[in-house]
Amino acid sequence: MNDVGDTGNADRAQASAGRILRVGDHDIDVDRRTVVSRIDGNSRRVTRKSLQVLRVLVDEAGKVVSRDVLLARVWPDTLPTDDVLTQAIALLRKAFGDDRGAPRYIETIARGGYRLLATHAWLAAPVANAEPARDAATHEATAPELHPEPDPAPHPAPPAASRRAGRRWWPALLAVAVLGVTLVPALLLPAGTARHAAATAAGGAREASLQYHAIVSSPEQETAPRLSPDGTQLLFARQDPATGGQRLYLQRTSQASAQPFTFPVGDERDSLPAWSRDGRQAAFVRRSGQGCHFMLAAADGGAARVAGACADREGQPFDWTPDGGALVAGGLRADGGRGLHRLDLASARWRALDYGVDRDAVDSLPRHSPDGRWLGFRRGTTLGDLWVMPAAGGTPRRVTSLRGDIRGWAWLPDSRGMVFSLVKEEVRLYRVDLAGGTPVPLPVLGGGNPTYPDIAADHWSMVFEIDRLRSGMFRFRTDGSGGGEPVFASSGVDLTPGISPDGSTLAFVSDRSLHAQLWIGQPAHPQTLRPVAGLVPVPRHPPVWSADGRRLLVIGRGEHGDRLFEVDVGSDTVNALPVPAASPAFAAYTDRSDRLLVGTDAGQGRLQLTLYSLPDWRRIASLDDVAVARHDPAGHRVCFTRPARRGLWCADPTLQAVVQHDAGFPDVAHYREWSIAAGTPHYSGPAAGCGTAWLPLGQARRDGGRTRCLIAAQATLPGSSSVDREGRWLYASLPLEHNIDVGWTSLQALAATAR
């Protein structure tokens, strides 16, 4: 975007690209064209021309700018009418909440033009560490300063640089592979859905004042950032498009240029770095066609060596033990263990930690406290919470009671609390005391989603992923013919399509209105597309259609957590269903109108499939350890995946007779990527040499069922596929623009409150 270039101020465009323009009580992201109120957090998007008009008024702040000048600078070489300028001014006033009769922002001068009344400033973006940068020419682009905070040491200001467009959306629970595998994007829907002041009040405490900066920013994705114990160095993973691989990079947090830290060859991909407590070594995961291994490398360079095989096929986020003699990770082992395991570095052998873990519990993201006394971890996945136990072993206790989607967490340096990323009304960072209590939200991050935080053990500073995504809706013929066809194109984030059984109508979640809404329309008749009022959907699973195509089951936000809603398609009326269990995660219709299947919270982060009778909501039967279930009307059965086991299972309508339908697909990382078409379950995730495949499961696969590659080089967003009853078309959400950068902030404000 080069708005000011159109107005003849190219020099100002270079100086302000990628920056935040503060006008009165509002912050304007010039790349995203969003106007965010600093009073209540409301966000509005303005048109490109409206923003250009504002930029001219800013350039001439305090002066009257005539209509002729504005038309000439914003609409050059055209013959615009006066109406286009009037509409642009009206849109700006609406975004600012300004009153034309008593203006505080833009004043109309009769027969003269317009004048900007409010104060304005381009917000500075200081470098992210107290240590001065050694080479300013190598600084990478930084995110805008959001909440000014006196830093303990001055920071030199970096050169201005343009930023890629990014949107701040409410969670699209691209739910991580159930065992907690990282590097899965978190999608958001608009910040306006969560009121800043309300969130602070709910937290029961005042937010700390923090400054967020992007210290690593490139066209490629930078993931899994980890700080050295002293906070001066950063390790992260970056993709290499030229080779299709991924390696680790080392960078000083002063924003000096990043240097390669690992040197994978062939199909090797390095990820998930972790520093030893003394800062002398780093461990990481290396995956290739030869398997998955934990690797060790000296922090000052040198060849990496194998420490041991991964406990599962993919490698899990892990941590060092305080003495540096072992690694601790979650994952699924061949012996069936699903809890935390320890890899002894001297013997390269794994053993299960003895802490009384429940058989069906899924524990992941282990981290030792900086003082070495505690071992914390996440229990559960989309209904997860943080737990803690003595580092030497013992009985775990629950720290949070969120039943939420926690995307990474880290200890504070004093070991008295934690910071975590939670997908809720928006993706946001929170802190919580080790003793428990209500989590307190940290300031909102503009222009991206903060996930997977990491905090230096001996320094009050934090890094995190800044996740930005734009996605679109497409459909593909399951016979493999033709390419993808866009459906209901938009410039936002479209997720979780659910196609009606007859293939005529599509329901999905989108932020195209700048709010998370359920949208319904007929792909053959785009003019029928419409949002459904009265519902804030949770885009974890696609909407579920009734057999007659008249109703939809949707998980949405309620006053006290997630609730199950039923939408009457046509009238678009929304009814909350009185499910007895808290936090329903998914639902499905059955052959009988008086019965309903619901995924419910079974405690400690586990899910249970429950069959209810209606209208009394009497519990008829249940199955434990179910990740997601779908009804097969042709086969008169219910099929489901499990959270920590590869394969697909099916049961009779009463959930009594359970058989494993397929032992190979889906794997745990793609537990939602399957559909049932014409009575046959199909896998629709990545396969060897194919980004998105269409593969029959069960006996059909064993009999040589044909695998079709629908998308060669691209995987659909997790949980996004849906197929019509006959299996003719697969609908899916694909990333159109996706980038992940690394953010940094000082936590001195939290240190002060801790003291």
N, C-alpha and C positions, 0 to 999 in steps of 0.2 A: 504494500500500500504506500502511495506517495501523494498523500492528499495535498500537502502544502506545495508540492511541485506544480500542481494544477493552478495554484493561486499565485505563482510567481515567486515563491520564497523557498527556493531549493536549499539554500544554506540553513534555514531554520528547520527544514525537513530532516536534514542530516543530523542536526543537533538534537532533535526531539524524537526521532524514530525510536520506537520501542519503549518510550518513557510514559510516565503517568503525568497527566496535566491536572493539577488541582485547581478547581474553580469554586470559590466559596466553600460550601460544605460537601462538595462532590469531587470524586476522583474519576477522571476520564482516561481509559486505556485507549490510546490512539490507534493501536493495532486491531484491537477487538471491537472498537467503536462502542464500548459500553460505558455508561454513566452510573457510578455506584455512589449511593448516599453514605456518608460517613456517620450519619446519625442513626439510621435504622437498617442499613445494609441492603436496602432495595436497589435493584439493578434494572436498568433499561438500556436497550440497544438503540442507537440512532443511525440514520442513514449516512452514507459516505459524504453526500453533499452537505448535510446538516453539520457534520464534523468540520468540513472545510470552511463553512460559514463561521463556525466558532473559532477556528484557527485565525481567520482574518481579523475577527473582533479582538482576539487576544493580541495579535501583532500590533493592533492600533488601540490598545487598551486605554480607556478614558476619553478617546476621541470619537466623534460621530463619524460613522462610515456610511456613505451614501448608498442607496440601493443600486445606483448605476455602477459604483465601484465593486460592490459585492457580486453583482451579476457578471461583470467583466472578469473578475478574478476567479470565481468559482465555476462559471459556465463559459469559459473562453471559446471563441470560434464557433459559437452557437447562437441561436436566436430564441432565448428563453423568454417565457412570459413572467410577469410579476408574481404570479401565483406560486411558482416553484420556490422563490425566496420566502414568500409568506409562509408556505408549508414548512420549510426548513426551520424558520424561526419558531413556529408553533411547536414543532417536534422538540426543539431544544428546551423551550419553556416547560413542556410537559415532563421532560426528563429531569429538569431541575426543580420541578414543583413550583415554578415561578408564576406570579400573577401579573398579567399585562397591565392591569389598572394600578397596581402598587408593586412595581418591579423591584427585585433585589439582584437580579442577574443581568437581564437584557432590557434596556430601555428603548422604547420606540420614540423617535424624534419626528414630530409632524412635519411632513414635506422635507425631511432631512435624511433620515435613515435610521441606524441603530447604533447603540453604544453599550459596551460591556461595563457593568457597574461593579460586579464582584471582583474581589482580589483573585489573583491567579499566580501559579508558580509551577515550574517544571521540577518535579521531585528529584533530588539527587539519588544516586545509586552508589554508595561508597563501597570500597573493596571489603571483602568479608573477613579479614583477620587483622589483628593489631600489628602484625609484621608487615612493613611496607613491601609492595610488589617490587621485584627486581627489574622487571622489564615491562613497562607500561604498554609497549607495542604488542605484547602477547596476551594482554587481558582479554578474556572472553566476555560476551554480553552478560549484563546483569539484570536481574529483575528489579522493579521499582521499589523504593523505600515506601513502606506502608504505615508503620507505626513508629514515628521518630523516637529514638532512645539515645540518651547520652552514652557513648561508648567509652570504655575504660581507656582507650587509646585512639588517636586520630587515624582515619583511613584516607588514603589518597583516592581521589575520584577517578573512575575509569573513563575511557573515551566512550562516547555514545555509540551504540550499535543497534541495528534494527533487530526486532524480535519477530519470531514466527507468530502467526495468529494462534491464540489459544483460548479455550472457553473453560469456564468454571462451572461444571455441571454437577447435579446431584447424582448419587451413586448409581452406577449402572453396575451393579454387583457383577462384575466380570469375575465371578467368584473364582477365587484361586482354586487350583486343584485341591481336593479336599484335605490333603495332608499339609497344605500350607505352602506349596511351591510358590516362590516369588516370581517377579518379572512378568506378572500379568497385569495389564493396565487397569486402573480404576477410572471409571467414567463418571462424570458429574452432570447434574442438571442444576438449574440456576441458583446462584447464591441468594437470590431474593426469596427463595422458599424457606430459608432459615433466617430468622431475624437475629441480627447481631446482639441487640440488647437483651432479647428474650433468652438467647443461649447463655449469655453471661449470668442472667438472673437464675436460670436453671442450674448453673454450675455452683451457685451459692457463694461465689467469690469473684473478685474483680480480676479481669484478665491482666496478665503481665504485658508490659509494653515491649514488643520485639520488633526487630528489623529483619526482613527476609531478603536475601540476595541470591541470585543465580551465579554460582562460581564456575560451573562447567556448562557450556552451551554450544552445541554443534548440531549439524543436520542429522547426525546419527543418535541413536538412543543410548544414553548413559544410565546404567542401572546399578542397584545394590551398593550405594556408597557406604564406606566405612572409614571412620576417623582413627588415626593413631591415638594411643593413650594420652599424649600430650597435646593433641588437637592441632598439630602443625602440618600433618600430611593426610592425604586422602587417597584411598584406593577405590576404584570403580571399574565396572565392566563397560566396554563399548563395542558395538557391532562393527564389523569390517565388511562393507558391501562388496568390495572387490573380490574377496575370497569366500564370502558367505560365513566366515567364522566370527569369533568373538574373543577378545583378549582383555587383560586387566591393564589399567593405566595408573600411574602414580603421579600425584600433583600436590604441590604445596597449597595450603588453603589460602595463601596470599594471592592466588590466581596466576601464578607462573604457569607456563604452558605445561600440559600433561606429557609425560614420557611413558613409553611402553614398559610394563613391569613383567609381563609374561610373554612367552613366545611360542604359542601353539603352532602345530604343523598339521597339514592335511585337513581332516574334518574335525579336529579338536576345537572345543569351545570352552573357554574359561569363564567362570562366574562365581558369585557369592564369596567375596574375600572376607577375611576376618583376621584382625591383628592379635598376636599373643599379648598377654597382660604386660610384659616388659617392653613391648614394642620392637623386639628384635627380629621377629619372624611374622610371616603372614601365611595363612592357610587359605585354600580356595578349592572349588570343585572344577574338575576337568571332565567333560563328557565327549565321547567320540563313538565311532562304530565299535570300538574295542570295549566299551563299557563306561562306567562312571567311577571316578577315583577322587579321593581327597589328596591334595598336593600341598607340599610345604616349600617355602622359599625364604631366604634371608631378606630382611627388610632393605638392606643396602645393596641388593642385587645378587646375581648368581643363578645357576641352574636350579630348577624346581625338581623335587623328588617325590615319589609316590609315598603317601602315608598309609593308605589303606583303601579298600574298595568302599563305595557308598553303600549305606544300609538298604537303599532302595534303588530303583533303576535310574532315577533322575538326580538324586542329590538334594538334600534338604538344607535350609538355613541352619547354621550351627554356631557353636561358640567354643572357645578354649576353656579348659579348666583353669582355675587360678594359678596352679603350679606349673602350667605349661606342659604337662605330661600326657594330656588326652584331649580329645574333641568330644563334644556332646551334641547329638542331633536327634531329631524326630525321624519318623519314617516307618515303612512297612518292611519287616524282615521276613526271610523265608520261613523262620520258625513261628511266624504268626504274631510276633510282638509288634504292638502299635504304639507303645509308649516311647519314652526317651531312652536312647542308647548311648554308650560311651565307647569311643574308639581309642584304645591304648596305643600311643605312638611307638612305644618300644617293641611291642609284639605285633602290631597291626591287626589286633583282634577286637571284635565288638562284644560287648556284653550289655544286657538290659540293666538299667538302673532299678534298684530295689526301693520303690517308694509306694507300693500298694496301689498301682494304677489299675483302674477298672478295665475289664476285658474289652469293652466297646468304646473306651475313651480314645480320642485322637489328639495327642499332645504334640506340639511343634513349637518352633521359634524359641528354643531355650537360650537363656542369657544369664550369666553369673553377675551378681552385683559387684561393683568396683571394690568393695571391702572384702569380697570373697566369702561372705557369710551365707548368701542366699542364691538359689537357682530359681529363676522365674520362667514361665512358659505360657503359651496360649493353649487352652483346652477348647476343642471344638473348632468349627470352621465358620460357616455363615451364622452360626449361633454361638460364637466364641466368647471367652472371657479370659482374663489374665489370672494366673495362679502362681503361688510361690511356695517353696519348701526350703528347709535347710540345705546348704550345698552338700553336706555329707549324707543326705538322705533323710527321709522321715515322711510325715503325713502332710500332703499339700493342703493349703488353704486358699480359698477364693479371695482375690483382691477386688475384682469388679463384678458387677451383676448387670451386664449389658445385654447379653444374648445377641451380640452384634458381630458385624464383619470387621474384624481388627486387621488392618493391613500394616503390620510391623510395629515394633515397640522397642524401647531402650530404657536403661536405668539412668537416673540422674546421678551426677558424680558423687553426691553424698550418700548414695544408697538408700535414701529415705523415700524415694518415689520413682515414678515412671512417666514417660511420655509415649503416647501411642497414637496411631492414625486409625480413625474410625469412619466407616462408610455409613452415613446416616442421612439426614436431610441434605447434607453436603459432605464431601470428604474433608475432614478437619483433624487437626492435632489437638490432643487433650493431655492433661497431666493428672495423675492421681497419686495420693499418698500410699505408701506401703501398708499403712494401717487400714486402708480402705477409705470409704466415703464416696461422695459424689464427684466424678471427674470434672475438672475445670477446663473449659475450652481455651485454647490459645488463639491469638488473633487469626483472622481469616487471611488466607493467601490469595492474592489476586493473580489471575492469568494462569492458573494451573491447579493441580490437585496434589497436596503433600502426602506422600505415602512412604513407608519403610524408613522411619527416622533412625538415626544412629547418633549417639552422644559420646564424646571423648570421656574416657574413664577419669582423667585427671584435669580436665579443663571444661569450663562451662560453655560449651559450644556444641552445635548440632548440625548435621547434614540430613538431607532427605531427598527423595525423588520428587521432581515436579513433572507430573504426568499431564500431557495435553493430547486430546483426541478429537477428531471429527470423523463420523462414520455415516454410511449410507445404506439404504435397503436395496437388495438385489434379489433376483430369482434366477434359478438355473434348471434346465431340463435334466431330470435324473437319468435319462438315457445317454447323457454326455454330449449330445449334439448342441451346437451353438455356444455362444458365450453368455456371460451374465447380462441380464436386462435390468436397468435401474427401475426402481419402483418408488413413486412419490418422492422424487428428489428434493433435498433440502440442503441447507448450509450448516446444519446442526449435528446433533448426535441422535441417530435412530437406532433402536435396540429391540431385542427380543420379539421378533415377529411371530405371530400365531395366525396361520391361515385357516379359514373355515373348512369343514369337512368337504364341502362341494367345490372348494377352490375359488369361490367368487369374492370373498371378503377377507381383508387383512386387518388384524389388530396388532398394534405395536406401541412401544413407548418412545416418545421423542420430546426434545426440548425446543422444537422449532418455534414455539410460542414464547420462548425464554422461561418456560416453566415445565416441570416434569408433568406430562399428561399422557393419558391413554388416547390413541388416535385410531379411528376405524374408517375404512373406505374400501371401495372396489377398485383393484388395479386397472380393470378395463375401463373404468369411469373415474378418472382422477378428481373430477369436480365433487365426488361424493365424500372425499376425505374430510373428517371433522374431529375435533377433540371432544372428549367426554368430561363434562364438568363434575365437580364434587368428588374427585378421586385423585390422590397423589400416589401413583403406582410405584412399586418396588421392582425394578427391572432385573430380577434375579432369574426368573423363569418366564417363558412366553405365556401370554394369556391362553387359557384353556377353553375350547369351545364345547358346547353341548352337541349331541349327535344331530339335532335338528338345526343347528346353526343360529339359534335364537338367543342364546345366553353365553356369557363369558364368566369364568372364574379368574379373579385378579387379586394378588396380594398387594395391599396398599398401606399407607401410613394411617394409623389411628391416633387418637388422643394419647393413648398410653402404650404405644408400640404398634407393631405390625398387626393387621387384621385381614381377614378374608372377605372380599366383596364379590357380589354377583351383579353383572351389568346386563340389563335387558336391551339387546341390540335392536335398534329401531327407534324406541323411545329414548334410549340411552340413559335410563334411570339407573341409579346405583343404590344397592342395598347392602348393608353390612350384615354378614352372617354371624350368628351367635355361637361360634365355635367354642366349646368349653375350655379347651387348652389354650395356653398363652403362646404368643409368637408363632402362628402358623407359617410354614415355610413354602408350601406348595399345596395344590389340591387337584382333584380330578373327578369328573363325573363317572358314573358306572352304568351298567345296563338298566338299572332300576332308578326311577325318579325319586324314590324314597331313601336312597342311600348315597353317601358321598365319602370320598377318600380324601384325607387331609394329612399332610406331613406336620407333625407336632414336636414340640420340645420335650425330650425324654429326660432332661436334666444333664448337667455337666457337659453341655455342648453337643449332645447326641440327638439324632432325629429318629422319630418313630412314625411308621405309617399306621394310621388309625382309620378303621371303617366305622362310620356313624350311620345310625338310622335317623330319618327325618320324619316329622318335624321336632321330635323330642330330643335329638342329639344324644341318643343313647349309644354308648360304645359297644360295638358288636365284636370286633376282633382287632388285633394289632400285630405288627411286625417290627422288631427292633433293627437298628443298624441299616436304615434306608436313606440313601442320598436324595433320590428323586424317583417318583413313580408315575407311570402313564397307563391309561386304560386302553386295551385292545378290543374294540367292539367286534371285529371279525372273529377273533379267537376266543372271545368271552373269557378274558383273563386280565390280570394286572401284571405288568412288567416293571422292573426297577433295577437301579444300580445301588451299590453299597459304597460308603464313604472311603473305605481304605482297602478295598479288594477289587481287583480287575475282574471284569465280566458283567454279564446281565442275567438276572433271575426273573422267573415268572411264577405267579401263583394263581390259584383258582379265585373266583369272585369273592369267596369268603375268607381269603388269606390263609387257608389251612394247608393245602398241598403246595409246597414250594420246590421248584426244580431249577437248576442252573441251566439257562438257555444257551449261554456262550461263555467260555472260560478265557477267551483272549481279548475280546473287545466289549465295551470301551475300557481303556485304562483309567486309573484313578484321576489322571489329569484332565480327562475329557468325559467325565461322568454324565454330562448333560448332552453330549453330542450324539444323540441317537433319536430316531423317530420310528413310528410304526406305520407302515403303508401296506394296504391290502392284506393285513394279517401277518406281515413279516417285519420284524424289527430290522432296522438298518442303522449302521454306524455312519456318521457324517462328519468325522474329524480328520486330522492329518494322518497320512499313512506314508509308507516308504516312497519317496520321490514325488509326493503329491501333497499340496497344501490342504485341500479339502476333498476327501474321497466319498464315494457312495458305495457301501459294502453291506450285502445281506448278512445277517447274523444267524447263529444257530446251525441247524441242519442244512439250511440253504447255503451257508458258507462252506460247511464240510463237504457238501456235494459238488463243490467247485463253483459256487456262485460267483458271478463276475464282479470284479471291483472296477468301478468307473471313477476316473479323476475328473471332478467337476471344476476345480480351480487348481491349476498346476503349482503356482508359486505363492499362494496366499491362503491363510487359514481364516475361517470365519471367526468373529468375536465369540468368546465362550458363551454357551447357552443361547445362541442366536438362531439356530436353525429350526425350521418347521416345514412339514410336508402335508399336502392334501391327502384325503382318504385313499385315493388310488395311487398315490406315489408318483404323480407326473411332474410336479414342480417342487423344488426345494427353495424355500425363502430363507434368507440369511442377511445378517448385518456384517458389512466389511469395513475395515478401517480405510478411510480416504486420506487422512493426514494423522500421523501419530508420532509424537516425539516425547522423549523423556530426558530432562536435564537434571542437574544436581543443584539443590538449594542449600544455603547455609544461614545460620543465625547465631548470634551470641545469646547465651542463656543467663547472663549476669543478673537480669531482672528476677529470674527464678531463684538464683543463688541468694539474692537479697531477701526475698520472702522466706526462704528456708532458714535464714539466720534469725 
